[in-house]
Every structure is written in C-alpha cells, then in structure tokens.
Amino acid sequence: MIVVTGGAGFIGSNLVWQLNHQGEHDLVVVDRLDSPTKHMNLNRLQFVDLIDPDDHAAVDRCCIAASGIAASGIVHLGACTDTTETDGRLMMDTNYVYARRLVHLALEHQIPLVYASSAAVYGDGEQGFVERRRCEFPLNLYAFSKLMLDNHVRHLLAGGAHSPVVGLRYFNVYGPQEQHKGRMASVVLHFHRQLQQHGEIRLFEGSRDFLRDFVHVDDVVRVTLWALRKQVSGVFNCGTGQAHSFHDIACIMQRRVRGTPPIRFVEFPDELRGKYQRYTQADLGALRQAGYDGDFTPLEQGVARYHAMLTQADGYLPPP
C-alpha cells in the first residue's frame, strides 16, 4: 500500500493517476475536500480509502497495519501552498509540524518517504539554486516552512537515519488537475481563463524579465516515483534546468488561439513586492548524481499538451 497525502490536490492526483496507469490500486489518499470542486480530481482515480489529514490515528493505521506490516511508501504532498499566507502558526503547523511527524513515523517503521519541498527556499536566487545552505534565503512564510523541514531531514540523515527520505524541491509546476488552486494555479491556467473571459492575456509589468523554471507535472510525477522506488535519501531539486519568462508562455498560448489575441501588461501588485521570485532555474547536478537520468518536457510541448486538455476536458485527466 502507498499512502499519498494531498492526493486530491494538483500533483497528488496526477501521481495517483500515474500509479493507477501502472496497475497500482492499493492506495490511500489523505486529503480534505476543502473546495467545492476538488473532488473532481478524484473522480477518475482508483484508491481504497480517503482520510482526513487531521485524523492522525487513521493515517497511522494506514501506514502501519494492525499486523505490523508497514506501507510500501508514503508520498507527502499535502501542504498550505498560499505564498501570501500571513498566519505563521497555521503555515508551520501544516507544512512543518505535520510533515515532521510523518517523517519520524516513516523512519521508525522503515517506510520509504518522499515529500514536497519547494524552490521557493532559494528566495531571490542571487546565490544560485544548489541544494546548499548558502543558496537558501526564503522570502515568505511558505518557503520558510519548507526550508525548516529540509533542514530537519538533513539533521536526521546526518545523524545516521537508515530509512530512505527524499525532499524534492519542485520548481514552477504546471499541468492538469489544478483548477481548485485559485490564484495559486499556474500561469498557463490563468492565461487560458483570461483568454476565455476577456479575449486577451494579462501580464504583470516586467514579465519579460521574470524567468522561472517551468516543469510539467508529468515530469514531477516521474521524478517523485523514481525517488520513492530508488530508495535514495537527501534533498534534491526537481525542475528542468531551463528558465523561461512568463512572456514566453503568453506567446505560446497566443499562438494556439485563433486571431492572435493581444497581450496586455498590468501594474505589478504592491502585496507581492519583495516577496516575488524574479528568477529560478534548477541545478540538477545532485539529482543526476543520485541516478535520475530522465528527460524533461520542453516548455512549448508541455504547454501545448496542457492547453489541449484545457480546451477538450477543462483540464481534467482522462481515465487511467
């Protein structure tokens, strides 16, 4: 049995879908359906139970059966992902305290665990994007909560933890099953909705200079499942190693719509000043050294594939 926290979410539901596609159905989803449409991410998936993350006893029972047989793996993707959240206690309880508990449970019972970290830990990126303390300077609470967990795991591994634990620093992930994310959804979904509603794409001023490492969710799932099965340990970047601008994505979307809709620039919001990453690009050296040799989807191909799903199926996955 594999336990997937955040399994009704964006990356989680894609991961469950891929596991189903590979013939895995003995899965437990841990998540709360906190939006009226989030259940739609689960409609086509096969799993044996859905558990609220606050039901710790039920989560424990899934990870450790009454017979003492442990789950074959835990993928912890559940988190508060709103980078503008100002409640530090909420953010730390959700992203650090809860995750730390799962890490210790996995180590105690020798269950391989992969958890979602974030490229947000690198802050403005002035020191680079290598998995080293000199590069890490979070600009918001979300990023700080992720760095706290990474540092705790590093401490445990340095102390001789024997069960495999992997933190993956996801860069800017895009792809199907993210409709419930609201303002935290990828720019691809936002641009698609802008085209539908207004017939134009709206970009923040300066977006030609905002460069991000955009990685398709299919690639993220492949790396995550590799980490779970490879039984390596450590904290690794998960991105393409290539940076593109928001304007690049807008142009790709523009080319896919009849009539060449306009791109309009709007004022950069005050609430994001000083908290917005202007540049990210994953250094994949550690991931490659650990043995991952998979390719990553080129941006134009990935955006085109996702845009087709948005227009044909409102961005939801087909049956596995």
Contacts in CASP RR format, 6 or more apart in sequence:
PFRMAT RR
TARGET T0000
AUTHOR 0000-0000-0000
METHOD contacts of the structure
MODEL  1
MIVVTGGAGFIGSNLVWQLNHQGEHDLVVVDRLDSPTKHMNLNRLQFVDL
IDPDDHAAVDRCCIAASGIAASGIVHLGACTDTTETDGRLMMDTNYVYAR
RLVHLALEHQIPLVYASSAAVYGDGEQGFVERRRCEFPLNLYAFSKLMLD
NHVRHLLAGGAHSPVVGLRYFNVYGPQEQHKGRMASVVLHFHRQLQQHGE
IRLFEGSRDFLRDFVHVDDVVRVTLWALRKQVSGVFNCGTGQAHSFHDIA
CIMQRRVRGTPPIRFVEFPDELRGKYQRYTQADLGALRQAGYDGDFTPLE
QGVARYHAMLTQADGYLPPP
1 26 0 8 1.000
1 27 0 8 1.000
1 28 0 8 1.000
1 48 0 8 1.000
1 62 0 8 1.000
1 65 0 8 1.000
1 71 0 8 1.000
1 72 0 8 1.000
1 73 0 8 1.000
2 19 0 8 1.000
2 24 0 8 1.000
2 26 0 8 1.000
2 27 0 8 1.000
2 28 0 8 1.000
2 71 0 8 1.000
2 72 0 8 1.000
2 73 0 8 1.000
2 74 0 8 1.000
2 75 0 8 1.000
2 228 0 8 1.000
3 27 0 8 1.000
3 28 0 8 1.000
3 30 0 8 1.000
3 59 0 8 1.000
3 62 0 8 1.000
3 63 0 8 1.000
3 71 0 8 1.000
3 73 0 8 1.000
3 74 0 8 1.000
3 75 0 8 1.000
4 12 0 8 1.000
4 15 0 8 1.000
4 16 0 8 1.000
4 27 0 8 1.000
4 28 0 8 1.000
4 29 0 8 1.000
4 30 0 8 1.000
4 47 0 8 1.000
4 74 0 8 1.000
4 75 0 8 1.000
4 77 0 8 1.000
5 30 0 8 1.000
5 31 0 8 1.000
5 53 0 8 1.000
5 59 0 8 1.000
5 74 0 8 1.000
5 75 0 8 1.000
5 76 0 8 1.000
5 77 0 8 1.000
5 78 0 8 1.000
5 102 0 8 1.000
6 12 0 8 1.000
6 29 0 8 1.000
6 30 0 8 1.000
6 31 0 8 1.000
6 53 0 8 1.000
6 76 0 8 1.000
6 77 0 8 1.000
6 78 0 8 1.000
6 79 0 8 1.000
7 13 0 8 1.000
7 15 0 8 1.000
7 16 0 8 1.000
7 29 0 8 1.000
7 30 0 8 1.000
7 31 0 8 1.000
7 41 0 8 1.000
7 42 0 8 1.000
7 77 0 8 1.000
7 78 0 8 1.000
8 29 0 8 1.000
8 31 0 8 1.000
8 33 0 8 1.000
8 38 0 8 1.000
8 39 0 8 1.000
8 41 0 8 1.000
8 42 0 8 1.000
8 50 0 8 1.000
9 31 0 8 1.000
9 38 0 8 1.000
9 41 0 8 1.000
9 77 0 8 1.000
9 78 0 8 1.000
9 177 0 8 1.000
9 180 0 8 1.000
10 41 0 8 1.000
10 173 0 8 1.000
10 175 0 8 1.000
10 177 0 8 1.000
10 178 0 8 1.000
10 180 0 8 1.000
10 181 0 8 1.000
10 217 0 8 1.000
11 77 0 8 1.000
11 116 0 8 1.000
11 170 0 8 1.000
11 173 0 8 1.000
11 217 0 8 1.000
11 220 0 8 1.000
11 221 0 8 1.000
11 224 0 8 1.000
12 75 0 8 1.000
12 77 0 8 1.000
13 41 0 8 1.000
13 42 0 8 1.000
13 45 0 8 1.000
13 177 0 8 1.000
13 317 0 8 1.000
14 175 0 8 1.000
14 176 0 8 1.000
14 177 0 8 1.000
14 217 0 8 1.000
14 218 0 8 1.000
14 220 0 8 1.000
14 221 0 8 1.000
14 317 0 8 1.000
15 75 0 8 1.000
15 77 0 8 1.000
15 221 0 8 1.000
15 224 0 8 1.000
15 225 0 8 1.000
16 27 0 8 1.000
16 29 0 8 1.000
16 45 0 8 1.000
16 47 0 8 1.000
17 44 0 8 1.000
17 45 0 8 1.000
17 177 0 8 1.000
17 317 0 8 1.000
17 320 0 8 1.000
18 218 0 8 1.000
18 221 0 8 1.000
18 222 0 8 1.000
18 225 0 8 1.000
18 320 0 8 1.000
19 27 0 8 1.000
19 225 0 8 1.000
20 27 0 8 1.000
20 45 0 8 1.000
20 46 0 8 1.000
20 320 0 8 1.000
21 320 0 8 1.000
25 46 0 8 1.000
25 47 0 8 1.000
25 48 0 8 1.000
26 48 0 8 1.000
27 46 0 8 1.000
27 47 0 8 1.000
27 48 0 8 1.000
28 47 0 8 1.000
28 48 0 8 1.000
28 49 0 8 1.000
28 50 0 8 1.000
28 51 0 8 1.000
28 62 0 8 1.000
28 71 0 8 1.000
29 42 0 8 1.000
29 45 0 8 1.000
29 47 0 8 1.000
29 49 0 8 1.000
29 50 0 8 1.000
29 51 0 8 1.000
30 50 0 8 1.000
30 51 0 8 1.000
30 52 0 8 1.000
30 53 0 8 1.000
30 59 0 8 1.000
30 62 0 8 1.000
30 78 0 8 1.000
31 38 0 8 1.000
31 50 0 8 1.000
31 52 0 8 1.000
31 53 0 8 1.000
31 78 0 8 1.000
32 52 0 8 1.000
32 53 0 8 1.000
32 54 0 8 1.000
33 39 0 8 1.000
35 180 0 8 1.000
37 179 0 8 1.000
37 180 0 8 1.000
38 180 0 8 1.000
40 179 0 8 1.000
40 180 0 8 1.000
40 316 0 8 1.000
41 177 0 8 1.000
41 180 0 8 1.000
41 316 0 8 1.000
42 50 0 8 1.000
43 316 0 8 1.000
44 316 0 8 1.000
44 317 0 8 1.000
44 318 0 8 1.000
44 319 0 8 1.000
44 320 0 8 1.000
45 320 0 8 1.000
46 320 0 8 1.000
49 62 0 8 1.000
51 58 0 8 1.000
51 59 0 8 1.000
51 62 0 8 1.000
52 58 0 8 1.000
53 59 0 8 1.000
53 78 0 8 1.000
53 98 0 8 1.000
56 101 0 8 1.000
60 105 0 8 1.000
62 71 0 8 1.000
63 70 0 8 1.000
63 71 0 8 1.000
63 74 0 8 1.000
63 105 0 8 1.000
63 106 0 8 1.000
63 109 0 8 1.000
63 111 0 8 1.000
64 70 0 8 1.000
64 71 0 8 1.000
64 105 0 8 1.000
64 109 0 8 1.000
65 71 0 8 1.000
70 109 0 8 1.000
70 110 0 8 1.000
70 111 0 8 1.000
71 111 0 8 1.000
72 111 0 8 1.000
72 112 0 8 1.000
73 106 0 8 1.000
73 111 0 8 1.000
73 112 0 8 1.000
73 113 0 8 1.000
73 228 0 8 1.000
74 102 0 8 1.000
74 105 0 8 1.000
74 106 0 8 1.000
74 111 0 8 1.000
74 112 0 8 1.000
74 113 0 8 1.000
74 114 0 8 1.000
75 113 0 8 1.000
75 114 0 8 1.000
75 115 0 8 1.000
75 224 0 8 1.000
75 228 0 8 1.000
76 99 0 8 1.000
76 102 0 8 1.000
76 113 0 8 1.000
76 114 0 8 1.000
76 115 0 8 1.000
76 116 0 8 1.000
77 115 0 8 1.000
77 116 0 8 1.000
78 116 0 8 1.000
79 94 0 8 1.000
79 95 0 8 1.000
79 99 0 8 1.000
79 116 0 8 1.000
79 146 0 8 1.000
80 90 0 8 1.000
80 91 0 8 1.000
80 94 0 8 1.000
80 95 0 8 1.000
80 142 0 8 1.000
80 145 0 8 1.000
81 142 0 8 1.000
81 181 0 8 1.000
81 184 0 8 1.000
82 142 0 8 1.000
82 184 0 8 1.000
83 120 0 8 1.000
83 140 0 8 1.000
83 142 0 8 1.000
83 143 0 8 1.000
83 184 0 8 1.000
83 275 0 8 1.000
84 140 0 8 1.000
84 271 0 8 1.000
84 272 0 8 1.000
84 275 0 8 1.000
85 91 0 8 1.000
85 141 0 8 1.000
85 142 0 8 1.000
86 141 0 8 1.000
88 141 0 8 1.000
91 141 0 8 1.000
91 142 0 8 1.000
91 144 0 8 1.000
91 145 0 8 1.000
92 141 0 8 1.000
92 145 0 8 1.000
92 148 0 8 1.000
94 145 0 8 1.000
95 142 0 8 1.000
95 145 0 8 1.000
95 146 0 8 1.000
95 148 0 8 1.000
95 149 0 8 1.000
96 145 0 8 1.000
96 148 0 8 1.000
96 149 0 8 1.000
96 152 0 8 1.000
99 115 0 8 1.000
99 149 0 8 1.000
100 149 0 8 1.000
100 152 0 8 1.000
102 113 0 8 1.000
102 115 0 8 1.000
103 113 0 8 1.000
103 115 0 8 1.000
103 149 0 8 1.000
103 152 0 8 1.000
103 153 0 8 1.000
103 156 0 8 1.000
103 165 0 8 1.000
105 111 0 8 1.000
106 112 0 8 1.000
106 113 0 8 1.000
106 163 0 8 1.000
106 165 0 8 1.000
107 113 0 8 1.000
107 156 0 8 1.000
107 161 0 8 1.000
107 162 0 8 1.000
107 163 0 8 1.000
107 165 0 8 1.000
109 163 0 8 1.000
110 162 0 8 1.000
110 163 0 8 1.000
111 163 0 8 1.000
112 163 0 8 1.000
112 164 0 8 1.000
112 165 0 8 1.000
112 228 0 8 1.000
112 229 0 8 1.000
112 231 0 8 1.000
113 163 0 8 1.000
113 164 0 8 1.000
113 165 0 8 1.000
113 166 0 8 1.000
114 165 0 8 1.000
114 166 0 8 1.000
114 167 0 8 1.000
114 168 0 8 1.000
114 224 0 8 1.000
114 227 0 8 1.000
114 228 0 8 1.000
115 149 0 8 1.000
115 153 0 8 1.000
115 165 0 8 1.000
115 166 0 8 1.000
115 167 0 8 1.000
115 168 0 8 1.000
116 146 0 8 1.000
116 167 0 8 1.000
116 168 0 8 1.000
116 170 0 8 1.000
117 146 0 8 1.000
117 147 0 8 1.000
117 149 0 8 1.000
117 150 0 8 1.000
117 167 0 8 1.000
117 168 0 8 1.000
117 169 0 8 1.000
117 170 0 8 1.000
117 235 0 8 1.000
118 142 0 8 1.000
118 143 0 8 1.000
118 146 0 8 1.000
118 169 0 8 1.000
118 170 0 8 1.000
119 129 0 8 1.000
119 169 0 8 1.000
119 170 0 8 1.000
119 171 0 8 1.000
119 172 0 8 1.000
119 213 0 8 1.000
119 237 0 8 1.000
119 239 0 8 1.000
119 277 0 8 1.000
119 280 0 8 1.000
119 282 0 8 1.000
120 138 0 8 1.000
120 139 0 8 1.000
120 140 0 8 1.000
120 142 0 8 1.000
120 143 0 8 1.000
120 146 0 8 1.000
120 277 0 8 1.000
121 136 0 8 1.000
121 138 0 8 1.000
121 143 0 8 1.000
121 146 0 8 1.000
121 147 0 8 1.000
121 150 0 8 1.000
121 169 0 8 1.000
122 128 0 8 1.000
122 129 0 8 1.000
122 135 0 8 1.000
122 136 0 8 1.000
122 137 0 8 1.000
122 277 0 8 1.000
122 280 0 8 1.000
123 136 0 8 1.000
123 137 0 8 1.000
123 138 0 8 1.000
123 139 0 8 1.000
123 143 0 8 1.000
123 277 0 8 1.000
124 137 0 8 1.000
124 139 0 8 1.000
124 277 0 8 1.000
124 278 0 8 1.000
124 279 0 8 1.000
125 135 0 8 1.000
125 137 0 8 1.000
125 277 0 8 1.000
125 279 0 8 1.000
125 280 0 8 1.000
127 134 0 8 1.000
127 135 0 8 1.000
127 137 0 8 1.000
128 135 0 8 1.000
128 283 0 8 1.000
129 135 0 8 1.000
129 237 0 8 1.000
129 280 0 8 1.000
129 281 0 8 1.000
129 282 0 8 1.000
129 283 0 8 1.000
130 283 0 8 1.000
130 286 0 8 1.000
131 169 0 8 1.000
131 235 0 8 1.000
131 236 0 8 1.000
131 237 0 8 1.000
131 283 0 8 1.000
131 286 0 8 1.000
136 147 0 8 1.000
138 144 0 8 1.000
138 146 0 8 1.000
138 147 0 8 1.000
139 274 0 8 1.000
139 275 0 8 1.000
139 276 0 8 1.000
139 277 0 8 1.000
140 275 0 8 1.000
146 169 0 8 1.000
150 167 0 8 1.000
150 169 0 8 1.000
150 235 0 8 1.000
153 165 0 8 1.000
153 167 0 8 1.000
153 234 0 8 1.000
153 235 0 8 1.000
154 234 0 8 1.000
154 235 0 8 1.000
156 165 0 8 1.000
157 165 0 8 1.000
157 233 0 8 1.000
157 234 0 8 1.000
161 233 0 8 1.000
164 230 0 8 1.000
164 231 0 8 1.000
164 232 0 8 1.000
164 233 0 8 1.000
165 233 0 8 1.000
165 234 0 8 1.000
166 227 0 8 1.000
166 228 0 8 1.000
166 232 0 8 1.000
166 233 0 8 1.000
166 234 0 8 1.000
166 235 0 8 1.000
166 236 0 8 1.000
167 227 0 8 1.000
167 234 0 8 1.000
167 235 0 8 1.000
167 236 0 8 1.000
168 220 0 8 1.000
168 223 0 8 1.000
168 224 0 8 1.000
168 227 0 8 1.000
168 235 0 8 1.000
168 236 0 8 1.000
168 237 0 8 1.000
168 238 0 8 1.000
169 235 0 8 1.000
169 236 0 8 1.000
169 237 0 8 1.000
169 238 0 8 1.000
169 282 0 8 1.000
170 215 0 8 1.000
170 220 0 8 1.000
170 238 0 8 1.000
170 239 0 8 1.000
171 212 0 8 1.000
171 213 0 8 1.000
171 214 0 8 1.000
171 215 0 8 1.000
171 237 0 8 1.000
171 238 0 8 1.000
171 239 0 8 1.000
171 240 0 8 1.000
171 280 0 8 1.000
171 282 0 8 1.000
172 186 0 8 1.000
172 212 0 8 1.000
172 213 0 8 1.000
172 214 0 8 1.000
172 215 0 8 1.000
172 280 0 8 1.000
173 186 0 8 1.000
173 214 0 8 1.000
173 215 0 8 1.000
173 216 0 8 1.000
173 217 0 8 1.000
173 220 0 8 1.000
174 186 0 8 1.000
174 187 0 8 1.000
174 188 0 8 1.000
174 189 0 8 1.000
174 214 0 8 1.000
174 215 0 8 1.000
174 216 0 8 1.000
174 217 0 8 1.000
174 302 0 8 1.000
174 303 0 8 1.000
174 306 0 8 1.000
175 186 0 8 1.000
175 188 0 8 1.000
175 189 0 8 1.000
175 216 0 8 1.000
175 217 0 8 1.000
175 218 0 8 1.000
175 302 0 8 1.000
175 306 0 8 1.000
175 309 0 8 1.000
175 315 0 8 1.000
176 217 0 8 1.000
176 306 0 8 1.000
176 309 0 8 1.000
176 310 0 8 1.000
176 313 0 8 1.000
176 315 0 8 1.000
176 316 0 8 1.000
176 317 0 8 1.000
177 217 0 8 1.000
177 315 0 8 1.000
177 316 0 8 1.000
177 317 0 8 1.000
178 185 0 8 1.000
178 186 0 8 1.000
178 189 0 8 1.000
179 185 0 8 1.000
179 189 0 8 1.000
179 314 0 8 1.000
179 315 0 8 1.000
179 316 0 8 1.000
181 189 0 8 1.000
186 214 0 8 1.000
187 246 0 8 1.000
187 249 0 8 1.000
187 250 0 8 1.000
188 249 0 8 1.000
188 253 0 8 1.000
188 303 0 8 1.000
188 306 0 8 1.000
188 307 0 8 1.000
188 310 0 8 1.000
189 310 0 8 1.000
191 201 0 8 1.000
191 249 0 8 1.000
191 250 0 8 1.000
191 253 0 8 1.000
192 253 0 8 1.000
192 307 0 8 1.000
192 310 0 8 1.000
192 311 0 8 1.000
194 200 0 8 1.000
194 201 0 8 1.000
194 202 0 8 1.000
195 201 0 8 1.000
195 253 0 8 1.000
195 257 0 8 1.000
195 261 0 8 1.000
199 261 0 8 1.000
199 262 0 8 1.000
200 261 0 8 1.000
200 262 0 8 1.000
200 263 0 8 1.000
200 264 0 8 1.000
201 250 0 8 1.000
201 253 0 8 1.000
201 254 0 8 1.000
201 261 0 8 1.000
201 262 0 8 1.000
201 263 0 8 1.000
201 264 0 8 1.000
202 263 0 8 1.000
202 264 0 8 1.000
202 265 0 8 1.000
202 266 0 8 1.000
203 246 0 8 1.000
203 247 0 8 1.000
203 250 0 8 1.000
203 263 0 8 1.000
203 264 0 8 1.000
203 265 0 8 1.000
203 266 0 8 1.000
204 210 0 8 1.000
204 246 0 8 1.000
204 265 0 8 1.000
204 266 0 8 1.000
204 267 0 8 1.000
204 268 0 8 1.000
204 269 0 8 1.000
205 265 0 8 1.000
205 266 0 8 1.000
205 267 0 8 1.000
205 268 0 8 1.000
206 265 0 8 1.000
206 268 0 8 1.000
207 245 0 8 1.000
207 246 0 8 1.000
207 247 0 8 1.000
207 250 0 8 1.000
207 265 0 8 1.000
208 245 0 8 1.000
208 246 0 8 1.000
208 247 0 8 1.000
209 245 0 8 1.000
209 278 0 8 1.000
210 245 0 8 1.000
210 246 0 8 1.000
210 276 0 8 1.000
210 278 0 8 1.000
210 279 0 8 1.000
211 243 0 8 1.000
211 244 0 8 1.000
211 245 0 8 1.000
211 278 0 8 1.000
211 279 0 8 1.000
211 280 0 8 1.000
211 281 0 8 1.000
212 243 0 8 1.000
212 244 0 8 1.000
212 245 0 8 1.000
212 246 0 8 1.000
212 277 0 8 1.000
212 279 0 8 1.000
212 280 0 8 1.000
213 239 0 8 1.000
213 240 0 8 1.000
213 241 0 8 1.000
213 242 0 8 1.000
213 243 0 8 1.000
213 244 0 8 1.000
213 280 0 8 1.000
213 281 0 8 1.000
213 282 0 8 1.000
214 240 0 8 1.000
214 244 0 8 1.000
214 249 0 8 1.000
214 299 0 8 1.000
215 238 0 8 1.000
215 239 0 8 1.000
215 240 0 8 1.000
215 282 0 8 1.000
215 296 0 8 1.000
215 297 0 8 1.000
216 296 0 8 1.000
216 297 0 8 1.000
216 302 0 8 1.000
216 305 0 8 1.000
216 306 0 8 1.000
218 297 0 8 1.000
219 238 0 8 1.000
219 239 0 8 1.000
219 240 0 8 1.000
219 296 0 8 1.000
219 297 0 8 1.000
220 238 0 8 1.000
220 239 0 8 1.000
222 294 0 8 1.000
223 238 0 8 1.000
223 287 0 8 1.000
223 292 0 8 1.000
224 238 0 8 1.000
226 292 0 8 1.000
227 236 0 8 1.000
227 292 0 8 1.000
230 290 0 8 1.000
230 291 0 8 1.000
230 292 0 8 1.000
232 290 0 8 1.000
232 291 0 8 1.000
234 290 0 8 1.000
236 286 0 8 1.000
236 287 0 8 1.000
236 290 0 8 1.000
236 292 0 8 1.000
237 282 0 8 1.000
237 283 0 8 1.000
237 284 0 8 1.000
237 285 0 8 1.000
237 286 0 8 1.000
237 287 0 8 1.000
238 282 0 8 1.000
238 287 0 8 1.000
239 282 0 8 1.000
239 284 0 8 1.000
239 296 0 8 1.000
240 282 0 8 1.000
240 296 0 8 1.000
240 297 0 8 1.000
240 299 0 8 1.000
241 281 0 8 1.000
241 282 0 8 1.000
241 283 0 8 1.000
241 284 0 8 1.000
241 296 0 8 1.000
242 281 0 8 1.000
242 296 0 8 1.000
242 299 0 8 1.000
243 279 0 8 1.000
243 280 0 8 1.000
243 281 0 8 1.000
244 299 0 8 1.000
247 263 0 8 1.000
248 299 0 8 1.000
249 299 0 8 1.000
249 303 0 8 1.000
250 263 0 8 1.000
251 263 0 8 1.000
252 299 0 8 1.000
252 300 0 8 1.000
252 303 0 8 1.000
252 304 0 8 1.000
253 303 0 8 1.000
253 307 0 8 1.000
254 260 0 8 1.000
254 261 0 8 1.000
254 263 0 8 1.000
256 304 0 8 1.000
256 307 0 8 1.000
297 305 0 8 1.000
306 315 0 8 1.000
309 315 0 8 1.000
309 316 0 8 1.000
309 317 0 8 1.000
END
